[in-house]
Amino acid sequence: MIPVPGFEGRRVAVFGLGRSGITAARALQAGGAVPVLWDDGVSGRMQAEAEGFIVEDLTRADWSGFAALILSPGAPLTHPRPHWTVERAHAAGVPVIGDIELFARALDALPQGQRPRVVAITGTNGKSTTTALIGWVLKSAGLTVHIGGNIGIGVLALPAPTPDAVYVIEVSSYQLDLTTSFAPDVAILTNISPDHLDRHGGMEGYVAAKQRIFQAQGSEALALVGVDEGWGQGIANDLRGQGQHVETVSTSAAAEGYLAMPGQLSLKGQPVADLSAARSLPGRHNAQNAAFAYAAARALGVSHEAAVEGLLTFPGLAHRMEAVGRLGSIRFINDSKGTNADAARQALASYPSVFWIAGGKAKEGGIDSLRDLFPHVAKAYLIGEAADAFSVTLADTPHIVAHTMERAVELAAADAAKAGGEQVVLLSPACASFDQFPDFEVRGEAFRAAVLALGAKPEPAA
């Protein structure tokens, strides 16, 4: 745990008692604060009471007595409208922050020579793989590394700071909206495409939230920006105009920075690494992830040789282009983390032909933007709420409404076997999971279970 100082003896409201909320309460208490907890759900309040926390109905509380409101990233800060706790806090002049800001303040309170280094990653897609990949490369090089945030362990539940440590933190746009002083030594924006627009009031608000990862960086810090989209290029230009140290990553044209192509990574036209032997980094998007990881590692003092070795030995991230099994000549790929069309595009573009399992709780635009990749689809198997709408979009592309994961896997495997030769069955839903599963991890595990139930052999580690 990372104790959070600065609120000694003061009451701090904590709303939302999921992973980040209850962890924030523990960290605040460890730092001497008096956290006051509330959640709309009974189970969260019961857990807090069982741990001995003060649980108080914040609808009836005297907000003038709070030093801050620690808001769950799941509660809206501004859109579609501010959460009621935010309105109460603003009316009382109480600052509204989140767990990433508490983490930043905890590190800022340390003497200069005692502070660990921080790598932070955000983006619409690729941030989890990039986070895991950077952690792997740094650990392989012998550094003390703690990985968490929006992936795995809540940031304040990570081990207490030591001078030799590096924190590799995934941060969401919701978390960034609740920060003011977060200043990573290396900040990474992988890419930007429309997502979560309802929570940010449109694309402008979403882009502004992502850009906040760079807001407090000093001139010695490194900003790594994906510039395949105009939004990223605009951010890179803005940062350079402010005098920040910026390096860019592109998968198409990168004379000024890193060029990430399938199997190859170069910098300003000079080869950096041959990634063709990296089994867990297929496709253009993974080459981009590798570029971010390499640049971050080098910025932290890792040698070129150690950084490349780390890339080549990365075992992959669960639920992101994860090879889960093989049945004869058929490979089954779990990309359950592909929760929007842009993520699914990266997966579909990685293979010339796939038997594609898609569907779930659709996001705005559905799969309309993927029409140019439908020739890659030998046949699609549609599940969940989006099945009928996706069926209309697919039109003449071979497909069937399978409804459930188990049925989709069974049908896809049978059709792949009939096709003969090397084939790929790909789960890349292009949807949220919340219609049939509590999260993408459970959906991915359901896919894995269905594949293994057919008698497929688990893929060996890379």
N, C-alpha and C positions, 0 to 999 in steps of 0.2 A: 504494500500500500504506500501511496505518496501523501503524507500529511500536508494539509493546506493551511498555511499560516495567514495572518492578516485579519482574522475575524475573532480573535481571542475574546471570550466572554460575551460575544454579541449573538443575537438571534438571527439565523439565516433561514429563509423559507426555501424548502425543496419540494417542487411539484413534479410528480411522475416518478414512480418507484420501480421502474424497470432496471435494467443492468446499470445504466449510467447514473440514475437517480440515487439508488441505494448505495452505490459505490461512492458517489459524491458526498452523501451524508456521513459515511464512515470516515472519509478523508478529512472532511471539515471538523468532525468531532475529534479526530486524532490531532488536529492542529489547534484545538482549544475553543472552537466555535460551539454554539448551541443550535444545532440544526432542528428545525421544526418541519415535520414531514406531512404531506398529504397526497392522496391519490384518489381518483374517482372510483377505482376498483377496491373492493373489500380485501382481496387477497394481498394486495400490496401493502395496505395499511396493517393487516395482521402480521405480515413479515416484519414490518418496521417495529411494531409493538413488541414482538417476540425478541427483537434485538435490543430492546430497552430505549428506543428513540422516543422523543416527544412526537406524538401524532395529534395534530390539531386541525380542525376544520378551517381551512384558509378562507372560506367564504364569510366567516364570522370573525376573523382575526383583525387585530389592530396593526395595519400595515406600516404605520409610522415607526413601529418598533423593530422593523427588519433592516438589516444591513445590506441585504441583497436577496434577489430571487434566483435560485438555480432552477432553470427550466429544462424539462426533458426535451430532447430534440424532436420527439414525436408530437409535441404541442406547438401549434402555429404561433410564430412571433408577430407576423404582420398580415398574412393572407391565408385563407380567404377573408378572415378577420382575426384580430389578435385574440389569443386565448384569454379567458376572463382573469386569470392570474396576472397576465401581462397588463391588462387594463388597470387592475388594482395597484400593481407595482408602479406604473407610470403616474397614476393619480397621487401616490404618496411620495414620489420622487425616489423610488427604490430602483437601483440598477438591476437589469435583467441579463444574466450571463449563463454560461453552460460549463460542462465538465472540462472542455478543452481550455477554456479561459482559466479555470481553477488550476489546471496543470501548468499553464504558462506562469501564473503568479507564484506557484510553489517553486518553480525553477528560478524565477527572478529573485526570490528571497534568499537564494544561496549566495555565498561569497563568489566572486568572479572565478577564482581558480577551482571551485568545487562544482561548477555546473557541467552537467553532461551535454552531449550534442543531440540535436533533434533533426530527423528527416520527416517531413510531412507530405502526404500524398493525397490529392483530390482529383476529381474528374468525373465525367459522366460514366465512362466505361474504362476498364483496365486498372482502376486504382487498387483493387484487392490483389490482383496478380502482381502488380508492380510493388506493392507493399511487401508481400510474401517473398518476392524475388530479391528485393533489396536486403531484407532480413537474412535470407539465405546466403547471399554473396558476402555480407559483412561478417556473419558467423563463420563462414568457411574461411575467411581471412584471419580469424582469431580474435575478433572484437567481441566485447560484451554487449549483447544486443537484446533489447526488450521490444516486442511487437504487440501492438494493440490499437485501441481507439475504436473506430467504426468496424473493425475486423477483430474477431476473437475476444480478447480481454478488454474491458473498459479501461481507459487510459489511467485513471486514478487507482486502479487495482494492480497496476504493474509494480515491480519492485522499486523500493526507495532509491533515489538518485545516488550515484557514485560518480566521481570525476571521469572514470574510464568508460562509462556506459554511453551507448547510443540508443535513443528511443526512435523507433520507426513507427510512425503513427498514421493510420488512415483517417481522414476527416471528411465528413459529408458536408453538403451545402447547409444543412440545418445546423450543424455544429458550428460552422464558420460564421453563420449569422449571429452567433452568441459570443463572439470573441472580439477583443479590442487590442490585447497586448501579445497575442501568440506570435512568436518570432522564430520560426525554424531556421536552423543553419542551412538546410537545403529544403526548399519548398518546390513541389512538383504539381503541375497541372497537366494531366495526361491528354485530355481532349474535352470538348464541350459540344453537346448536341441537346436538343430540347428534351427536358425531363423535369418532373416535379414543378411544372409551371404554375400549378394552382397554389403552391405554397410560397411562391416568390413573386406573384403578381405579373407573370409573363417572363419572356426571355431576358429582358434587360435586368430584371431583379435577380434572375438565376445566375447570369454571368457575373453580376456584381458580387453575389455571395461567393462564387468560386474565386474571384480575384482577391477576396479578403485573406486568402492564405499568404499573400505577399505583403499585406498592409503594414506590418510592423518590422519587416526585415531591415537590417542594417546594410551598409554598403559592402561589407565583407561576406555577407551571406550569398548563397547561390539560388537563383530562380531558374527552374527548368520548365519550359513551356512547350507543349505540343501545338504546332502551328498548321496542322492540316485543315483547320477550319478558320474562317475569317475572325471569329471571336478570339481564338488563341493568338493569332497574329496581332490583333489589335491590342491585346493585353501585353504581349511582348514589347510592342512599340511603346506603350504607355510606361512600362517599367524602365525601359532604356532611357526614356525622356526624363525619368525621375532619378537617373544616375545609378540604378541598381545593376548588379552583375547578372546578366541574363544569358542562358544558352538555350537553343531551340532544338526540337526534334521534329522531323517530318518523315513521312513515308513516301513522298513523291519528289520534292525538290528542296534540297537543304544545303545550298552552297555556303550559307552562313553558319550552319550548325551540324547536328547529327542527321545522317540519312539512314533510315531503318528500312531495309528491304528484306524479304523472306530469305533467311539464311545468311544475311550479310549486314554488317554494321560499319559505317564509315563516318569520318569527321572531316568536314571541309575538303571532301574529295579524296582523303587518304584512308585506306582500309584500317579498321580497328579490330574487328573480330569476324571470324567465320563461324556462323551459328548453325551451319548445316547439320552438325552432330548433336545439337541441343534438341533431344526428342520431345521435351516438354514445352518447347517454345515454337510451335508451328505457326506459319502465317505472318502476314504483314503486321498485324496488331501486336503480336508477341515480340516481333523485332523492335517495335516501338517501346514496349515495356522493357526490353533488354537495354535499349539505349538509355532510358531513364536510370535504370539500375547501375549501369556502367558509369555514367556521369556522376551519380551520387556517390558511388564507392570511391571513385578517383578523387572527388572533392574532399572526402574524409581521410585521404591518405593511403588508401589501398592501392597496391601496385597494379600495373596493367595486367601482369600475368595472373595474379590472384583474382582479379575482377573477372577476367575471361573464364578462368577455371570455374568460378562460382556460377556463371551463366550456363556453362556447358553441363554442370552436374545438378542443376535445379530439378527437383522431382515433380514440380507442378503443384498447382493449387486445386484443392478439392472443389468440384462443381464448376470449374472453369476450364473447358477444353480438356477434361480429365478422361484419359483412357481407362475405362472401368472393366473391360472384359473382351474376350475374343471367343467366337464360336466358329470353328473352322477358319474360313477366310473372311469372316465378318468381324469388324471392329465396332465397338459400342463406345461412343463419346458422350460424356456427361457435361453439358454446358448449361446446367440449370441456372447458373448465375446470369445467363443471358436474358435479363428481365425486360428488355426493350428492343425495338427493331434495330437500333444501331449496334447493339451488342450481338444480336443474332446475325447481322450482316457480316461481322468479323468472322463468325464461326462458319457460315455458309461459304464465304469466299475462300476459306482455307482448303476446301475439297472440290474436285471437279464434279463429283456426283454424290448425293447423299439421300438416304431414306430419312426424312426429316420429321421429328416429333415436335409439334408446336401447339401453343394455346395455353389458356389460363385466364387470368383477369386482364383484359386488354388495356393497353395504354392508348392515349390519344393518337390517332392516325393508324393504329393497328399495324398491319404489315404492308400497307400500300407502298412504302418507300423501298420495299425489297423486290419489287416486280422484276428489276433487271437481273436478279439472281435466281429467279424461278427456273431458268434452264439448268441450274445446278441440282434441282430437286427431281430425283427419280420418281419419288412419290412422297406425299405428306400425310401424316397421321395426326388428326386434330383432337385436342382434349379440352375440357373445361368450358367456361362460359363463352370464350371467344370462338369456339369451334364453328358455329354456323356463319359468323361474320367472316372468319378466315376462309371458309369454304367458298363464299361469294368472291372474295378477292383472288383466290387461287384460280378460279374459273376453269380453264382447260388444262391447267397443270394437274397431273394425276394426284388424287387425294381421296381420303376417306375420313369420315367423322368416327373416331374410335372411342370418344368420351373419356375413357379412363387410361391411366398410365400403363397398367398391366396389359390391357388389350392393345394399346398402341405398340408396345414393345413386341408383343407376340406377333402382330400383323407385320410390323416392319422387318422382323427377323425372318419371317417366312418369305416375304417378297425379296429380301436381299439374297436369301439362299437360292431362290429360283433364278435370280439374275446371274448367279455364278461369278466366279473370280473374286478379286479383292473388293469388298464393299464396306461402306460406313453407315451405321445407324447413328444419327445425331439427335440428341435432345438439346434443343436451343429454343426455348419456348417463346421468346419475344414478348413475354407477358409477366406480370406479377403472379405470384403463386396463391394469393389469398382466397381464391374461390374453392380450391380443393386441399390446400396444404397451408400450414401455419407460416412457412417461410421457404425460401429457395433451397435451403439445406435439406429439409425434410423431403421436398420434391425430388432433389437429386438422389437422396438415399432410396426413395421409392423406385426410381429408375434403376439404380444399381441392383436393388433386390430383385426386380423383375428380370433383369439381364441374367443374373446369376441363377435364378430359378429355371431358366431355359437350359442350364448346363454349361454356360459360358465359363471360361477359365479367366480368373483375374489377371489383368495385365501386370507384368513384372515392373518393378520400380525402374525409373529411368536411370 
